[in-house]
């Protein structure tokens, strides 16, 4: 297969698109849509999000040292986009979208009630990288909606219909192709 050579850029797509909830010391919660996020360590469980310094949520997360990563679903695509193009300085995104702020179990920032999984995080380090700063955070709690559990009590991601982001477009995830290790599993 022949390939074209392009200038350097971020071509690691698709990415999970999440709603990050945060709250400043004034107690007013906010939401920001983030696609620059990921798992960075399993023991201790750690994640990262990258946020532009000029974003309202950047200051709230710096101030509080906490945030919640809320996974998104196909049903949440519109509100996910809305929270990425409107500023919390000007609008109350929970009120505007009809999303439900739910008290978290460990951090002060609320979870999104409609999210299938909410990951509570405490910032351990902030890395200035250029256009974005990366918040390296420890996962302090995970909350999964019971509606997405299978008969064995495991979280069934396919029931949640998660969405991903690629080059300015939101996509639903397709069918399951295999499970870890299926390529070497003996029949």
C-alpha positions as CSV (number, residue, x, y, z in Angstrom):
1,X,0.0,0.0,0.0
2,X,1.5,3.3,-1.1
3,X,1.4,6.2,1.5
4,X,1.6,10.0,1.3
5,X,4.0,11.9,3.5
6,X,2.3,14.7,5.5
7,X,3.6,17.3,7.9
8,X,3.7,16.2,11.6
9,X,0.3,16.1,13.3
10,X,-1.9,14.2,15.6
11,X,-3.3,11.2,13.6
12,X,-4.0,8.9,16.4
13,X,-7.7,8.5,15.7
14,X,-10.4,7.6,16.7
15,X,-10.2,8.9,20.3
16,X,-12.7,8.5,23.2
17,X,-14.7,11.7,23.6
18,X,-15.6,12.4,27.2
19,X,-17.3,15.0,29.2
20,X,-15.1,16.2,32.0
21,X,-16.9,17.7,35.0
22,X,-15.1,20.1,37.3
23,X,-15.9,22.6,40.0
24,X,-14.1,25.6,41.3
25,X,-14.0,26.7,44.9
26,X,-17.2,28.8,44.3
27,X,-19.1,25.5,44.0
28,X,-20.4,26.1,40.5
29,X,-19.9,23.0,38.3
30,X,-18.8,23.0,34.7
31,X,-18.4,20.6,31.8
32,X,-15.8,20.5,29.1
33,X,-15.6,18.1,26.1
34,X,-12.2,16.4,25.9
35,X,-10.8,14.1,23.3
36,X,-7.2,14.3,24.4
37,X,-7.6,11.8,27.2
38,X,-6.3,8.3,28.1
39,X,-5.1,5.7,30.5
40,X,-1.5,6.2,31.4
41,X,-0.9,3.7,34.3
42,X,-2.7,0.7,35.8
43,X,-1.1,0.5,39.2
44,X,-1.9,3.0,40.6
45,X,-4.7,3.7,38.2
46,X,-3.9,6.9,36.4
47,X,-5.3,8.9,33.5
48,X,-4.6,12.1,31.7
49,X,-6.5,14.9,30.1
50,X,-5.1,17.7,28.1
51,X,-6.7,21.2,28.3
52,X,-5.9,24.5,26.7
53,X,-4.9,27.2,29.2
54,X,-7.6,29.6,27.9
55,X,-10.5,27.3,28.7
56,X,-12.6,28.1,31.7
57,X,-12.3,24.5,32.9
58,X,-8.5,24.7,33.0
59,X,-8.6,27.2,35.8
60,X,-11.3,25.2,37.7
61,X,-9.2,22.1,37.5
62,X,-6.0,23.9,38.5
63,X,-7.8,25.5,41.5
64,X,-9.5,22.3,42.8
65,X,-7.0,19.7,41.7
66,X,-10.0,17.4,40.8
67,X,-12.2,16.4,37.9
68,X,-14.5,13.6,36.8
69,X,-14.2,11.9,33.4
70,X,-17.7,10.9,32.2
71,X,-17.9,8.5,29.3
72,X,-20.3,9.5,26.5
73,X,-22.9,7.6,24.5
74,X,-24.6,8.0,21.1
75,X,-27.6,9.5,23.0
76,X,-25.3,12.1,24.4
77,X,-23.6,13.2,21.1
78,X,-25.4,16.5,20.9
79,X,-24.7,17.5,24.5
80,X,-21.1,16.3,24.1
81,X,-20.6,18.6,21.2
82,X,-22.5,21.5,22.9
83,X,-20.2,21.3,25.9
84,X,-17.2,21.6,23.6
85,X,-18.3,24.7,21.8
86,X,-19.9,26.8,24.6
87,X,-18.0,28.4,27.4
88,X,-18.8,27.8,31.0
89,X,-17.9,31.4,31.6
90,X,-21.1,32.4,29.8
91,X,-23.5,29.5,30.2
92,X,-24.5,26.9,32.8
93,X,-23.9,23.8,30.7
94,X,-25.7,21.5,33.1
95,X,-28.8,23.7,32.8
96,X,-28.5,24.3,29.1
97,X,-28.1,20.6,28.2
98,X,-30.4,19.1,30.8
99,X,-27.6,16.8,32.1
100,X,-27.9,15.9,35.7
101,X,-25.1,16.8,38.2
102,X,-24.8,13.9,40.7
103,X,-22.6,14.1,43.8
104,X,-19.4,12.1,43.4
105,X,-18.3,9.6,45.9
106,X,-14.8,11.0,46.6
107,X,-14.2,14.3,44.8
108,X,-16.2,17.5,45.0
109,X,-16.8,17.9,41.2
110,X,-20.1,16.2,40.2
111,X,-20.6,13.2,38.0
112,X,-22.9,13.3,35.0
113,X,-25.9,11.2,35.9
114,X,-26.5,10.2,32.2
115,X,-23.0,8.9,31.8
116,X,-22.5,5.1,31.8
117,X,-19.2,5.4,33.6
118,X,-17.8,8.3,35.7
119,X,-14.1,8.2,36.7
120,X,-13.2,10.5,39.7
121,X,-9.7,11.9,39.5
122,X,-7.2,13.8,41.6
123,X,-4.5,15.8,39.8
124,X,-1.0,14.6,40.6
125,X,1.0,16.7,38.1
126,X,0.4,19.3,35.4
127,X,2.7,19.1,32.4
128,X,3.0,22.2,30.2
129,X,3.2,20.8,26.6
130,X,2.5,23.7,24.2
131,X,-1.1,24.4,23.1
132,X,-2.4,22.2,25.9
133,X,-1.3,21.3,29.5
134,X,-1.6,17.7,30.5
135,X,-3.3,16.9,33.8
136,X,-1.9,13.7,35.1
137,X,-4.3,12.3,37.6
138,X,-4.9,9.3,39.9
139,X,-8.2,7.6,39.7
140,X,-9.8,7.7,43.1
141,X,-13.2,6.1,42.3
142,X,-15.1,4.6,39.4
143,X,-18.9,4.7,39.2
144,X,-20.7,2.5,36.6
145,X,-24.4,2.6,35.9
146,X,-26.2,-0.6,36.8
147,X,-28.3,-0.4,33.6
148,X,-25.2,-1.4,31.6
149,X,-24.3,-4.5,33.7
150,X,-24.7,-8.0,32.2
151,X,-26.2,-11.0,33.9
152,X,-22.7,-11.8,35.4
153,X,-22.4,-8.3,36.9
154,X,-19.8,-7.2,34.4
155,X,-20.0,-3.8,32.6
156,X,-21.3,-4.3,29.0
157,X,-19.8,-1.5,27.0
158,X,-21.8,-2.5,23.9
159,X,-25.1,-1.6,25.7
160,X,-23.8,1.9,26.4
161,X,-23.2,2.7,22.7
162,X,-20.1,4.8,23.3
163,X,-18.9,7.5,20.9
164,X,-15.5,8.4,19.6
165,X,-14.0,11.4,17.9
166,X,-12.0,11.5,14.7
167,X,-11.0,14.6,12.7
168,X,-13.9,16.8,13.8
169,X,-16.5,14.0,13.6
170,X,-18.3,11.9,16.2
171,X,-18.8,8.2,15.5
172,X,-20.5,5.3,17.2
173,X,-18.5,2.2,17.8
174,X,-19.1,-0.8,15.7
175,X,-19.4,-4.5,16.4
176,X,-17.0,-6.4,18.7
177,X,-14.2,-8.0,16.6
178,X,-12.5,-10.1,19.3
179,X,-11.3,-10.2,22.9
180,X,-7.8,-9.8,24.2
181,X,-5.7,-12.8,23.3
182,X,-8.2,-14.3,20.7
183,X,-5.5,-14.4,18.1
184,X,-3.6,-17.0,20.0
185,X,-6.4,-18.8,21.8
186,X,-6.5,-22.5,21.2
187,X,-9.8,-23.8,19.9
